[in-house]
Amino acid sequence: MNIIYPLLGLSIVLAVLFLMAFVWANKSGQNDDMYTPSVRMLFDDPPEEPEENQSDEDHIQR
């Protein structure tokens, strides 16, 4: 029964730390843009330009 008091105190301290981390994350702007991350995967990546200074052997190996 004596272990309940330290565990209760530890859980309260842990809950306060998580609450402080949540408030800090919201104040720093991590949750400002809720739309862009959900559609970012739908955007096409720009095509990669081939490098001009590659030799023919490099193209054969790929």
N, C-alpha and C positions, 0 to 999 in steps of 0.2 A: 504494500500500500504506500510505502514511502517513496517509491519511484514515480508515482503519479505527479507529485509536485514539481520535480525537476523537468519531467517530460512536458507538463503543462506550460511551464515557463519557457522551455525551449521552443515549443510549438508557437507560442505567442510571439517570441522574438523572430522566428522564421517567417511568420505571417506578416509582421511589420516590415521585414526586409523585402519580401516579395511585393508588398504594397508600395514601398518606396521605389523599387525598381520599375514598377508599372507607371507610377506618376512621373518618374524621370524620363521614361521612354515616351510618354505622351507629350511632355513638355519639350522634348528635343525634336519633335516632329516626325517620329517614325511612322505614325499612323495617319498622316495628313492625306496622302493620295491613296484612295482605296480602289480606284478604277483602273489606272494604268497597269499595275502588275497583272491583273487578270486578262488583259488583252495583249500584253507585250509578246507573248508566245505566238500570237497570230501574225505579227509583222514579219515580212521577209527580210532576211539578211542581205546586205548588198553583195553582189558577186565579187569574188576575189580576183584581182588582176594577176596574171602570170608575170613572173619576174623575167626581165629582159636578158639578164646575164647568165642564164642557165645553159649548160651544154646539152647536147643530144643524149648523152649517157644518163643524165639526171632524169630526162623524160622517160627513158626506157625502164629505169628502175622503178618508177612509180607505176 
